[in-house]
Each structure stands twice: as C-alpha cells, then as structure tokens.
Amino acid sequence: MKTSFVALVATALPLAVQAACPTDLEAAAVAAAIVAREPVAPLAGMSMEDGLCGRDKVVRYLAQAYGPAVGYKAGLTNPVVQKRFGYAAPLRGTLFRAMIVDDGAEVPAAYGAFPVFEADLAVEVGDPAGLARATTPAEALRHLDSVRPFIELPDLMATDPATLGGPMLATVNVGARLGVLGKPIAARHDKAFADALATMTVTLSDGSGTLIDSGKGSATLGNPLNAAIWLARDLATAGTPLKRGDLLSLGSFTRLTPPRPGLAVTVRYDGLPGNPTVGVRFR
C-alpha cells in the first residue's frame, strides 16, 4: 500500500461509532490499520448487514496492499469458535496472494496486532459452478482439484479481542493475515475420500512433538467440504462467483493459540492419504 494512502486514512482513526455500514473513509482506516498490523478501533452497534457491507469495502482497499485475491476463507465453521465470537454461522473473508506462504516457512511471531494460529485445511477449486450446486461432501469432491494441508495464521486485530463479535469480525475480513500451504493431495472423487475428511484426526504439535491440540474433521460443519459448498454458494449469491484454481480455507480444527519466537508447529492429518503434514516456525 502506498505511504500516501496510509497517511491519508490514518487521520480517520479512531473510528467514529455508528450503527450503519462504515463509510469509505472509515473502511479505508480499518484497512490501513490492518496493513500496519495495528489494532482496529471497534465500530459499536453494527448489525451483521453493516459488518458485511464494511468487509466488502475494506477488502477493496486491502487489495491495494496485498495484490490479487487468490481465494477465500470460511471463518466460524467450528462451534467452539462460534461460541467465542458470539455468532453461530460461518463468515467469509478474502485471501490475497501476499498472505500465502509455503510449507516450512519462517514468519515473525508478531505477524499481526493479535496473532494466533490454528490447524486448518484448504482445497483448490476445479469447477466453481458445480461446487455451488453440490449438496453433499461427495458431490463437492467432484468439483475440486486438490486438498491442501493448511495452517491459518489469523490476526484478531481488535483493540480488545474479547469484544470482537460477529459484525466487527466480518469487517476486519475475518482476521485473514497469513496461511501456510502444504503440498496438494489429488481429490479422489469418491465417497470414501469424502468420509475420510470427516473422520480424520487433525493434530497440532510443537517442534518436540508435544501435542498442542487436536480435533476431528467433523468439527468443521460436520465435514470440511460443507464449508467449501457454503463458500461457493455465498460467493455466487453475492455476485462474485469462484474461479477455477481459487484456494478455499475451510476453518479451524483446533483452538486459537498465540505464537512465540522460537516455536515450531506441525499439523498432521491422520486418515488422509499418506497422513500429510504442514509446518511453520516463528522467529
């Protein structure tokens, strides 16, 4: 993002409290704070409609800093995470090219205003229209090219994350910050593979092999492929349908955990072909 843009929108902070869709200037101020890795001052009293309207404005500004969109994330797909943020439905965020790093990457522990990490899973879209029409996980698989191990490194971004509810979480692009992408696993188009995604055990461990947390594939909407279907339909309804090759982050299987310098973490997917892994180190 150009320095002149950050300087301009910085004058809008702290944001005015209002119960309406954020203005363009307010959305620009949110985007500037995100790019600067600074806490975002909350907008109180927003409805979810306001929050989604704000998200769409913020995302347009973020593209100036992070480059083209390469996919989307489904947030709040796990009931534990839904309870934490007080909103019992998924939310959509946008992933940009500069947010994606490769398996084994080293990133700063302070990569955001309030950084956390979680075990996630991603898929690559093959047939966007077909995915939006799918009604079951097995049908969804027929419209995907691959499954990718994925560690999401979100940023809660708020001045006080404990007060970050659904509408404000939407406005800050569902906390999208970074993601660690593992090697592709070809999406077998059969029910057994779809069932494996629900029954797999996802473990998050540190560099010594000590377990940090674990979860089942079913923790994400019963099957993570249901999150892919939800994203495809949500985008089609919004008039911005998916493209072939888009990356979809499907949600959390483990609790949100803060990083620290020197920590290395690995996520393993027991039950998928080859029990694949993906890892990241914090400096």
N, C-alpha and C positions, 0 to 999 in steps of 0.2 A: 504494500500500500504506500502511496506517495506521502512524503512527510507533510506536504501542504494539506492533504486531506485530514490527517490525524490532528494537525494543529487547528484546523477549522472546527472539527466536530468536538474537540476537547472542550471548547467553550460551552458546550451543551451539558456538561457534567457538573453537578449531579442532575440526574433526570427529574423532570417535574412529575409529580404524582397525578395520575389521571386515570379514569376508568373508560378508556377508549383505545382504539388502535393507535399505537405510537406514531407520532408524526415522522416525516422523513428525517428531520434533524435529530430527533430522539433515537431513531433506528440507526442513524449514522454514528451517534455517540456510543451506542451499545457495540456496534461493530468495531469502532476504534478501541474501546476498552478490551474487547476480545483479542484483537490483534496485538495489543500492547501487553497482554497477559496480566491485566489489572482487574480487580473485582468490578462487577457491573452493579451500579446502584439500582435497586429494585423499583419497579413500577407497581404500586399497590392498587388493588381494586380492579385489576383486569379480569375480564371473562376469558374463557378459553378461545372464543372467537377473536378477541383482541390479541391474545397471545399468538395465535396462528397468523393473524394479519401482520403483527410485528415481526415474526420469524421470516415471512416472505420478503419483507423489506430489508431486514438485517442480512439475509443470505445474498441479496444482490450486491450489497456493499462488501461482504466478505470475499466475493469472487474477485474483486479488485486486488486483494492481497494474496489469495491462495490459489488463483488460477482456475481453470475449468472444473466443473463438477465431474467426479468420476463415479458417483453412486450416492447411496442414501443409507441412513441408519434408522433402525426401529428401536426407539427407547421405550422404557416402561413396559417391556414384554414379560417381565418376571414379577409375580405377585409381591415378593418381598420388596423389590424396588418400587413398585406402585405404592405400597403402604408408606414407604419412606417419604415419597413426594406428594402423597395425598391425592393421587389421580389414578383411577382404576381403568385406564385404557392406554393403548400404545400412542406414541408421538413420533413424528417423522423429523429427522434432521438431514442436512446435506453434507456429503463428504467431498472434499476438494483434493486435487492432485497433490498439493503440498502437505496434506495431512497423512499420507500413506507412506510407511517405511517398511523395509524388508525384514524378514525373519533374522534374528540375531543382532538387530540394530542396537546401538547405544544412544540413549537420549538423556537429556538433563532430568534430574529428579524434579526440578522446579519448572516443568514444562508448561505450567498454567498457574492461574491465580489460586486454584484449589484442586490440584491434580489428584486423580485416583486411577486405579487400573482394575480391569475385570476380564475374566475369560469370556470370550465371545465366539462367534462363528460367522463366516461370510460365505456368500455364494455369488457366482457370476451368471448374469442373465444371458440366456440364449434366445428365447422367443418372448419378447415383452408382452405382446397381446395375449399369447397363450397363458402366460403366468397369471395375468389379471383375470382370466376366465377360469382358472383352476379352482376346484372346490375341495380337494384333498391333498395331503402331502405327496402321495404317489403321483397325482396328476401334475403337481408343481414340478417334480423332478424332471418330467419330460421336457420342460421348458427352461432348464438350467444347463449350463455347460460344465460347471465345476463347483465343488465345495472347497473352501479355503479356511484352514486354521487362522484364527484372528484374535489378537489381544487388543481390546479397545483401551485407549488412554484418554478418557474424557476429562473435562475440567468443569467443576460445579460452578465456577465463575462468580457466584453471588458474594456480596459483602458478608452475608451470613447464610451459608448453605442450608442451615436448619430451617430457614424461612422460604426456601426456593420451592414454590408449589408448581402445579402443572402449567398455568399460563406463562409464568416467567421462565420456566424450563423450556417451553416451546420457543419463546422469544430469543433465548440465547442459543438457538439452533441445537437444542437438546444436548448441550455440553460438548459437541463434537470438537475435538482438538487434534488427536493423533490416533493412528491404528497401525498395528504390526501385522503384516500379511504373510502367511505361510504359503507353502507350495500347493499348487492345485491338486485336487483329487477328482478324477473324472466322475461326473454324476451318472451313476448307473440308473437307468430308467426302469426300476422295478420296485415292488412293494417292500422287499426285504431291505433294500438300502434306505427307503423312507422310514421303515420301522427302526432301523439301527440309529438313525438320527434322534429318535425319541428315547431309546433305551440306553444310549451311550452314557458313559460316566466321564465327566469333564473334570480334570484335576488341575489345580493351580498350586505349584510348588516353588520353593526358593532354590537358590543355587546349590544348596547342600542336599536337596531332595526332601526337605521338610515340607509337609503339607500345609498350605495356607488356607485353602478351602476347596470344596468340590461340589458338584451338582449334577443332576441328570439332564439329559437333553429335553425331557418333558417339562422342565421348569420354565421353558420359553414357549408360552401359549400351547402347551401340550406337545408340540413338535416345532422345532425352529423353522421348518418350512412354512408353517402357518404365518410366521412373521413376514416371510418373503411374499406370500399371497397378499397379506394386508398392505404391505408397501406398494405392490403393483396396483392394487385397487385404489389406494389412497391417492397415488400419483395420477392415475387415469381420471379419477373424479375431479382432481384439481386442474386438469387440462395440460399436465406436463408428464406424459407417459414415459415409461422407462425406454432406454435404448439398449440394443444388444451390446454386451460387454460391460454394462453397469455392474458395479460392485454393491452388494447389499449386506450390511451388518445387521445381524438378526437379534441381538440382545444378550443379556447377561445370564451366565450360569452360576456365577459366584458373587460374593459380596463385593462392594466397592472398597478398595484398600489403598491407602496412601503410599506412594513410593518413598524411598530414601536413597541417598547416594550409596553406591556400592552394592545395592540389591540387584540380583539377577532373578528372573522368574521364568518359568516354563509352564506352558499349558499342554496337557496331553488329552487326547480324545480316545479313550478305550472303548472299542466296539466299532469304530470306523475302520476301513481297510488299512492295515499297516499300523494302527494305533498312532496316528500322526501327532507331531508336536510343533509348537512355535514358541520362540523365546525372545526376551528383551532384557537389556541391562541398563540400569540407571546410574548416571555419574553425578 
